[in-house]
Amino acid sequence: MLNHYVQADQSEQTHRLHLAYLYPEQMNVYGDRGNVIALAQRCAWRGIALQVTPIQPGDQVDWPQFDLAFFGGGQDSGQGLIAADLLERQGSGLRAAIEDGLVMLAICGGYQLLGHYFLTHTGEKLAGLGALDVYTVGGKQRLIGNVVVAVELDGMPVRLVGFENHSGRTHHGPGVRPFGRVLVGYGDNDDRRAGGAVYRNCFGCYLHGSLLPKNPQLTDHLIRLALQRRYGMETFPAPLDSDLELKAQRAMLDRLG
């Protein structure tokens, strides 16, 4: 599944990064694996070799070797299949890596399982990793539709576009800060305007779509953080020509008003 990701020409490689792709078979809805493809492609265009390692149930993982991690969304059934493995097998190592600055993006179900718990709409309580100070309670009404979230990346305002489809309402504790403010759609829950949560270099939100191909600013922000953490880089490789990606982003923003 991963062998089609674009790799940098070895003669042009300047840096290497390693990405952990958590539970790609169980947690991959609405094209979430496109986020991994986008990271690999934008690294390759810069001569950065990105190694992608799938993390499957039962795997023993050496978390300090990773620079990036991605945790996609899944149905409640998919979350139930991997929740125990996440907590019991990966829990301490992944929590320590996040504390140490691992750059991580978690979408929807992955975001929920990084919190303290997810109480499904049927009353089943899935214990979470507790890496993010959030908890999620499922509702009977699903929150569905296009979403726009205003965030700040490297001191610049950016409007991220995506698609959400979730029954969970995620509530924040004092240990996280909001990732952004919802301009269109529901976001973490339908009575606040919080669009995701951030702790250290760990970002959680409900934006499917895939998020990163639609929002190259965020893709580059994550790569920049990973390079800074791994190599202590003060400067980032030259910007890419993102005209097509930004035109698509602007078209969606115009469409949503």
C-alpha positions as CSV (number, residue, x, y, z in Angstrom):
1,M,0.0,0.0,0.0
2,L,2.9,2.4,0.7
3,N,5.1,1.5,-2.2
4,H,3.5,4.1,-4.5
5,Y,4.5,7.1,-2.3
6,V,7.0,9.3,-4.1
7,Q,10.6,9.1,-2.8
8,A,13.3,11.7,-3.3
9,D,16.0,11.1,-5.8
10,Q,18.9,9.6,-3.7
11,S,21.4,11.8,-5.5
12,E,19.5,14.9,-4.3
13,Q,18.7,13.9,-0.8
14,T,19.8,16.3,1.9
15,H,17.8,15.2,4.9
16,R,15.8,12.1,6.1
17,L,12.7,11.9,8.1
18,H,10.8,8.9,9.5
19,L,7.0,8.8,9.7
20,A,4.8,6.4,11.7
21,Y,1.4,5.7,10.1
22,L,-0.8,4.4,12.9
23,Y,-3.2,1.6,12.0
24,P,-3.7,2.3,8.3
25,E,-6.1,-0.5,7.7
26,Q,-8.5,0.2,10.6
27,M,-8.2,4.0,10.6
28,N,-8.5,5.3,7.1
29,V,-11.8,7.0,6.1
30,Y,-12.5,9.8,3.6
31,G,-9.1,9.4,2.0
32,D,-7.1,10.1,5.2
33,R,-4.1,8.3,3.8
34,G,-3.8,11.2,1.3
35,N,-2.2,13.1,4.2
36,V,0.7,10.7,4.2
37,I,1.0,10.9,0.5
38,A,1.1,14.7,0.6
39,L,3.8,14.7,3.3
40,A,5.9,12.2,1.2
41,Q,5.4,14.2,-2.0
42,R,6.3,17.6,-0.6
43,C,9.3,16.1,1.1
44,A,10.4,14.4,-2.1
45,W,10.1,17.7,-4.1
46,R,12.6,19.2,-1.6
47,G,15.0,16.3,-1.7
48,I,14.0,15.1,1.7
49,A,13.7,11.3,2.0
50,L,10.6,10.4,4.0
51,Q,10.4,6.8,5.2
52,V,6.9,5.6,6.0
53,T,6.4,2.8,8.5
54,P,2.9,1.4,9.1
55,I,2.1,0.6,12.7
56,Q,-0.1,-2.4,12.9
57,P,-1.8,-4.0,15.9
58,G,0.7,-6.1,17.8
59,D,3.8,-4.2,16.6
60,Q,6.6,-3.4,18.9
61,V,7.6,0.2,18.2
62,D,10.7,2.2,19.0
63,W,9.1,5.6,19.1
64,P,12.3,7.7,19.5
65,Q,13.2,6.8,15.9
66,F,10.2,8.7,14.5
67,D,10.1,12.4,13.5
68,L,6.4,12.4,12.3
69,A,3.3,10.5,13.0
70,F,-0.1,10.3,11.4
71,F,-3.3,8.8,13.0
72,G,-6.4,8.8,10.7
73,G,-10.1,8.6,11.3
74,G,-12.2,5.5,11.5
75,Q,-15.7,4.3,12.3
76,D,-16.5,3.5,15.9
77,S,-16.0,-0.2,15.1
78,G,-12.5,0.5,13.7
79,Q,-11.6,2.5,16.8
80,G,-12.8,-0.4,19.0
81,L,-10.5,-2.8,17.1
82,I,-7.3,-0.8,17.9
83,A,-8.1,1.1,21.1
84,A,-6.7,-1.6,23.4
85,D,-3.6,-2.0,21.4
86,L,-3.0,1.7,21.3
87,L,-3.3,2.0,25.0
88,E,-1.6,-1.1,26.2
89,R,1.1,-1.6,23.6
90,Q,1.9,1.9,22.3
91,G,0.7,4.0,25.2
92,S,3.8,4.8,27.3
93,G,6.1,5.1,24.3
94,L,3.8,7.3,22.2
95,R,3.0,9.5,25.1
96,A,6.7,10.0,25.8
97,A,7.4,10.8,22.2
98,I,4.6,13.4,22.1
99,E,6.1,15.0,25.3
100,D,9.5,15.0,23.5
101,G,8.1,16.9,20.6
102,L,7.1,14.3,18.1
103,V,5.3,16.0,15.2
104,M,1.9,14.4,15.0
105,L,-1.4,14.9,13.1
106,A,-4.5,13.1,14.2
107,I,-7.8,13.3,12.4
108,C,-11.3,12.5,13.8
109,G,-11.1,9.0,15.4
110,G,-7.4,9.3,15.9
111,Y,-7.8,12.7,17.5
112,Q,-10.5,11.2,19.8
113,L,-8.3,8.3,20.9
114,L,-5.4,10.6,21.8
115,G,-7.7,12.2,24.5
116,H,-8.8,10.8,27.8
117,Y,-11.8,8.8,26.5
118,F,-14.4,8.5,23.8
119,L,-18.0,7.8,25.0
120,T,-19.8,6.5,22.0
121,H,-23.5,7.3,21.3
122,T,-24.3,3.7,22.3
123,G,-22.8,4.2,25.7
124,E,-19.5,2.3,25.1
125,K,-16.5,4.0,26.7
126,L,-13.2,3.7,24.9
127,A,-10.2,4.6,27.0
128,G,-7.9,7.0,25.2
129,L,-4.2,7.6,25.4
130,G,-4.5,10.7,27.5
131,A,-1.8,12.5,25.5
132,L,-4.2,15.4,24.8
133,D,-6.3,17.0,27.5
134,V,-9.6,16.4,25.7
135,Y,-12.5,14.0,26.0
136,T,-15.3,13.1,23.5
137,V,-18.9,12.3,23.9
138,G,-20.9,10.8,21.0
139,G,-24.3,12.4,20.1
140,K,-27.2,11.1,18.2
141,Q,-26.9,13.8,15.5
142,R,-23.9,13.6,13.2
143,L,-22.0,16.8,12.4
144,I,-21.5,16.7,8.6
145,G,-20.3,19.1,5.9
146,N,-17.6,21.3,4.6
147,V,-15.6,23.1,7.3
148,V,-13.2,26.1,7.3
149,V,-10.9,26.8,10.3
150,A,-8.9,29.9,10.8
151,V,-5.4,29.1,12.2
152,E,-2.1,30.7,12.6
153,L,1.0,28.9,11.2
154,D,4.4,30.4,11.7
155,G,2.9,33.8,12.5
156,M,0.7,33.9,9.4
157,P,-3.1,33.6,9.3
158,V,-4.3,30.6,7.2
159,R,-7.8,29.3,6.5
160,L,-7.8,25.6,6.3
161,V,-10.5,23.8,4.4
162,G,-11.8,20.2,4.9
163,F,-14.8,18.0,5.4
164,E,-16.2,16.7,8.7
165,N,-18.5,13.8,9.5
166,H,-18.6,12.8,13.2
167,S,-21.0,12.2,16.0
168,G,-18.5,13.0,18.8
169,R,-18.4,16.3,20.5
170,T,-14.8,16.9,21.8
171,H,-14.4,19.0,24.9
172,H,-11.1,20.7,25.8
173,G,-9.3,20.8,29.1
174,P,-6.7,23.4,30.2
175,G,-3.8,21.3,28.9
176,V,-4.4,22.0,25.3
177,R,-4.9,25.2,23.2
178,P,-7.4,25.4,20.3
179,F,-5.9,24.8,16.9
180,G,-8.1,27.3,15.3
181,R,-11.5,29.0,15.1
182,V,-14.3,27.5,13.1
183,L,-15.6,29.9,10.4
184,V,-17.8,27.4,8.5
185,G,-19.1,24.1,9.9
186,Y,-19.1,22.6,13.4
187,G,-15.6,21.7,14.5
188,D,-15.0,20.0,17.8
189,N,-18.6,20.5,18.9
190,D,-21.6,22.4,17.8
191,D,-21.8,24.9,20.7
192,R,-18.2,26.3,20.6
193,R,-16.1,27.5,17.7
194,A,-12.9,25.4,18.5
195,G,-11.5,23.8,15.5
196,G,-9.1,21.2,16.9
197,A,-6.6,21.1,19.7
198,V,-2.8,21.4,19.9
199,Y,-0.3,20.2,22.5
200,R,3.4,20.7,21.9
201,N,3.8,19.5,18.3
202,C,0.7,17.3,18.3
203,F,-2.3,18.6,16.3
204,G,-5.8,17.0,16.4
205,C,-8.8,18.0,14.4
206,Y,-11.9,16.8,12.5
207,L,-10.8,17.9,9.0
208,H,-11.0,15.0,6.6
209,G,-10.8,15.5,2.9
210,S,-7.8,14.8,2.8
211,L,-6.6,17.7,4.9
212,L,-3.0,18.1,3.8
213,P,-3.4,18.0,0.0
214,K,-5.9,20.8,0.3
215,N,-3.8,22.9,2.7
216,P,-0.1,22.9,1.7
217,Q,0.6,25.6,4.3
218,L,-0.1,23.0,7.1
219,T,1.8,20.3,5.3
220,D,4.9,22.5,5.1
221,H,4.4,23.6,8.7
222,L,4.6,20.0,9.9
223,I,7.6,19.2,7.8
224,R,9.3,22.3,9.1
225,L,8.7,21.3,12.7
226,A,10.1,17.9,12.1
227,L,13.2,19.2,10.5
228,Q,13.7,21.7,13.4
229,R,13.3,18.9,15.9
230,R,15.6,16.4,14.1
231,Y,18.3,18.7,12.7
232,G,17.9,21.9,14.7
233,M,17.4,23.7,11.4
234,E,16.9,27.5,11.7
235,T,16.0,27.8,8.0
236,F,13.6,25.8,5.9
237,P,14.3,24.5,2.3
238,A,13.1,26.8,-0.5
239,P,9.3,27.2,-0.9
240,L,7.6,25.1,-3.5
241,D,5.4,26.3,-6.3
242,S,2.0,25.6,-4.7
243,D,0.0,27.7,-7.2
244,L,-2.4,24.8,-8.1
245,E,-3.0,23.7,-4.6
246,L,-3.6,27.3,-3.4
247,K,-6.0,27.9,-6.3
248,A,-8.0,24.8,-5.3
249,Q,-8.0,26.0,-1.7
250,R,-9.2,29.5,-2.7
251,A,-11.9,28.0,-4.9
252,M,-13.3,26.1,-2.0
253,L,-13.1,29.2,0.3
254,D,-14.9,31.3,-2.3
255,R,-17.6,28.5,-2.7
256,L,-18.2,28.5,1.1
257,G,-18.3,32.3,1.4
